[in-house]
C-alpha cells in the first residue's frame, strides 16, 4: 500500500505561483509513476502531468505545458508541482496519484493505484 498526502494549495491571484507537494509513504519502492490530476467544480477529474521513477521522463497535458513543472525527490519520497502564471481556470482540487503496476497508460484515473485526498487551488482574477 502507498499513502499520499498533498500540501501547498491555497488562494492566489492570477499570474501568481504555487508549489504543491505530495509526500508518499508505505511501499514507496513499488511506485513506478507519479502524477497530478485536477478536478474543477462541475467537471471531471483530468490529467495534468506525470513523472517516471527516475524523473527522466515527464508527460504534460497541453493545458500544463509551459506553466507547470513536475519534479520528484526520491530521497524524500516527494513529488512537487510548480505552478507559475496561474489563471482562474486553474482553479481546482489537485490530486496526487501513484502507479505501482507498470505497463499501463498515464492519463486516466484507472491507470493509477493510490490517490491523495486532494488540495484546493483557487486562482482569483
C-alpha positions, 0 to 999 in steps of 0.5 A: 500500500502507498499513502499520499498526502498533498500540501501547498494549495491555497488562494492566489491571484492570477499570474501568481505561483504555487508549489504543491507537494505530495509526500508518499509513504508505505511501499514507496519502492513499488511506485513506478509513476507519479502524477497530478490530476485536477478536478474543477467544480462541475467537471471531471477529474483530468490529467495534468502531468506525470513523472517516471521513477527516475524523473527522466521522463515527464508527460504534460497535458497541453493545458500544463505545458509551459506553466507547470513543472513536475519534479520528484525527490526520491530521497524524500519520497516527494513529488512537487508541482510548480505552478507559475502564471496561474489563471482562474481556470486553474482553479481546482482540487489537485490530486496526487496519484501513484502507479505501482503496476507498470505497463499501463497508460498515464492519463486516466484515473484507472491507470493509477493505484493510490490517490491523495485526498486532494488540495484546493487551488483557487486562482482569483482574477 
